[in-house]
Amino acid sequence: MNNISFRNDILPLKNVLFRLALRITLNREDAEDVVQDTLVKVWNKRDDWHEIDSIEAFCMTVCRNLSLDKVKKASRSTGSLEQTGTEAADRTGADPYDRIVQRDRFDTVRRLMNALPEKQRTCMQLRDFEGKSYKDIAAVMNITEEQVKVSIFRARQTIKQKYVEIDKYGL
């Protein structure tokens, strides 16, 4: 990809990068900062773009690394991370009771997903929410495709098992 355009190839990735950063940092403001820092880093590497096989994988790798750095820095200074909103759950269904039930389910799944180990959480985010291929995820995560598949399987199994436990016991 010798003809990479910041406006046409990189800027459209900002929403994907934001969702990835948000999934890792669990904080909207931190995710916004990470995306901005990612775009700046990618722009500063513009002279080397011709050497990059996949600009999207490169951007996501930079975003992931910056997000992890932000989480490590935050965990040193404070123990709490702000939770994100439930805008998606609010848009479903017209009946208030159905919206509440849907929002509770969404919050439960989000809590369970946020409790996963970082590798599983990121693999699942990239596959299930961003629709990335196993190959692309492996490149971003710097692991094998088989490790990606195993991480996603384990993440889904963990969430399913814990969700059933919570739903069954109402905890």
KANORKA-V530161 format. One record per residue. N is the residue number from 1. RES is the residue in one letter. OMEGA is omega as a letter, one per 40 degrees, with the letter a starting at -180 (none if undefined). NEAR is the number of other ideal C-beta (glycine too) atoms within 8 Angstrom. D_LAST is the distance of its C-alpha to the last C-alpha in Angstrom with 2 decimals. Layout:
# KANORKA-V530161
<<N | RES | OMEGA | NEAR | D_LAST> <N | RES | OMEGA | NEAR | D_LAST>>
This chain:
# KANORKA-V530161
<<1 | M | a | 10 | 51.10> <2 | N | a | 4 | 54.00> <3 | N | i | 4 | 53.68> <4 | I | i | 11 | 50.31> <5 | S | i | 7 | 49.97> <6 | F | a | 10 | 47.55> <7 | R | a | 6 | 47.34> <8 | N | a | 6 | 47.00> <9 | D | a | 12 | 45.18> <10 | I | a | 13 | 43.06> <11 | L | i | 9 | 42.17> <12 | P | i | 7 | 40.49> <13 | L | a | 11 | 37.99> <14 | K | i | 9 | 36.63> <15 | N | i | 7 | 33.65> <16 | V | i | 9 | 32.69> <17 | L | i | 15 | 33.22> <18 | F | a | 11 | 31.12> <19 | R | i | 11 | 28.10> <20 | L | a | 16 | 28.58> <21 | A | i | 17 | 28.98> <22 | L | i | 12 | 25.97> <23 | R | a | 12 | 23.76> <24 | I | a | 15 | 25.16> <25 | T | a | 14 | 25.55> <26 | L | a | 10 | 22.49> <27 | N | a | 11 | 24.91> <28 | R | a | 9 | 27.08> <29 | E | i | 7 | 30.11> <30 | D | i | 12 | 30.13> <31 | A | i | 14 | 29.94> <32 | E | i | 10 | 32.86> <33 | D | a | 9 | 34.80> <34 | V | i | 15 | 34.23> <35 | V | i | 13 | 35.50> <36 | Q | i | 8 | 38.50> <37 | D | i | 9 | 39.24> <38 | T | a | 14 | 38.91> <39 | L | i | 12 | 41.40> <40 | V | i | 8 | 43.76> <41 | K | i | 10 | 43.66> <42 | V | i | 14 | 44.29> <43 | W | a | 9 | 47.11> <44 | N | i | 6 | 48.65> <45 | K | a | 8 | 48.78> <46 | R | i | 8 | 50.62> <47 | D | a | 4 | 53.76> <48 | D | a | 7 | 51.87> <49 | W | a | 10 | 50.14> <50 | H | i | 7 | 52.78> <51 | E | a | 4 | 51.66> <52 | I | a | 10 | 48.00> <53 | D | a | 4 | 47.20> <54 | S | a | 9 | 44.12> <55 | I | i | 12 | 43.78> <56 | E | i | 9 | 40.28> <57 | A | i | 11 | 39.12> <58 | F | a | 10 | 40.94> <59 | C | a | 13 | 39.26> <60 | M | i | 15 | 35.78> <61 | T | i | 11 | 36.59> <62 | V | a | 11 | 37.86> <63 | C | i | 14 | 34.80> <64 | R | a | 13 | 32.43> <65 | N | i | 8 | 34.50> <66 | L | i | 13 | 34.71> <67 | S | i | 15 | 30.95> <68 | L | i | 10 | 30.38> <69 | D | i | 8 | 33.07> <70 | K | i | 13 | 31.46> <71 | V | i | 11 | 28.09> <72 | K | i | 8 | 30.04> <73 | K | a | 8 | 32.04> <74 | A | a | 12 | 29.07> <75 | S | i | 8 | 27.29> <76 | R | a | 5 | 30.53> <77 | S | a | 5 | 30.83> <78 | T | a | 5 | 27.32> <79 | G | a | 3 | 23.86> <80 | S | i | 4 | 21.93> <81 | L | a | 8 | 21.94> <82 | E | i | 8 | 21.65> <83 | Q | i | 4 | 19.21> <84 | T | a | 9 | 20.90> <85 | G | a | 4 | 21.04> <86 | T | a | 10 | 19.71> <87 | E | a | 6 | 23.19> <88 | A | a | 7 | 22.82> <89 | A | a | 12 | 19.97> <90 | D | a | 8 | 22.16> <91 | R | a | 5 | 25.07> <92 | T | i | 8 | 23.60> <93 | G | i | 6 | 24.27> <94 | A | a | 4 | 26.19> <95 | D | a | 6 | 24.05> <96 | P | i | 5 | 21.92> <97 | Y | i | 6 | 19.05> <98 | D | i | 10 | 19.23> <99 | R | i | 13 | 19.40> <100 | I | i | 8 | 16.25> <101 | V | i | 8 | 14.31> <102 | Q | i | 11 | 16.17> <103 | R | i | 11 | 15.56> <104 | D | i | 8 | 11.75> <105 | R | i | 9 | 12.21> <106 | F | i | 11 | 14.82> <107 | D | i | 10 | 12.97> <108 | T | i | 10 | 10.18> <109 | V | i | 10 | 13.19> <110 | R | i | 10 | 15.16> <111 | R | i | 8 | 12.83> <112 | L | i | 12 | 12.74> <113 | M | i | 13 | 16.46> <114 | N | i | 8 | 17.26> <115 | A | i | 5 | 15.89> <116 | L | i | 12 | 18.36> <117 | P | a | 5 | 21.72> <118 | E | a | 8 | 24.26> <119 | K | i | 9 | 26.42> <120 | Q | a | 13 | 23.79> <121 | R | a | 14 | 22.42> <122 | T | i | 13 | 26.01> <123 | C | a | 14 | 27.16> <124 | M | i | 15 | 24.39> <125 | Q | a | 13 | 25.11> <126 | L | a | 14 | 28.80> <127 | R | a | 13 | 28.59> <128 | D | a | 7 | 25.95> <129 | F | a | 9 | 26.38> <130 | E | i | 10 | 29.97> <131 | G | a | 5 | 31.37> <132 | K | i | 8 | 33.30> <133 | S | i | 5 | 35.04> <134 | Y | a | 9 | 34.31> <135 | K | i | 7 | 37.71> <136 | D | i | 13 | 36.99> <137 | I | i | 14 | 33.66> <138 | A | i | 13 | 35.50> <139 | A | a | 10 | 38.15> <140 | V | a | 12 | 35.79> <141 | M | a | 13 | 33.75> <142 | N | i | 6 | 36.93> <143 | I | a | 8 | 35.60> <144 | T | i | 6 | 36.70> <145 | E | i | 9 | 35.60> <146 | E | i | 6 | 34.35> <147 | Q | i | 10 | 32.11> <148 | V | a | 15 | 30.78> <149 | K | i | 9 | 30.00> <150 | V | i | 8 | 28.31> <151 | S | i | 13 | 26.18> <152 | I | i | 13 | 25.10> <153 | F | a | 8 | 24.42> <154 | R | i | 9 | 22.29> <155 | A | a | 14 | 20.34> <156 | R | i | 9 | 19.71> <157 | Q | i | 8 | 18.81> <158 | T | a | 11 | 16.30> <159 | I | a | 12 | 14.60> <160 | K | a | 8 | 14.82> <161 | Q | a | 8 | 13.53> <162 | K | i | 9 | 10.42> <163 | Y | i | 11 | 9.84> <164 | V | i | 8 | 10.47> <165 | E | a | 9 | 8.11> <166 | I | a | 10 | 5.07> <167 | D | a | 7 | 7.21> <168 | K | a | 6 | 8.20> <169 | Y | i | 6 | 5.51> <170 | G | a | 5 | 3.79> <171 | L | none | 4 | 0.00>>
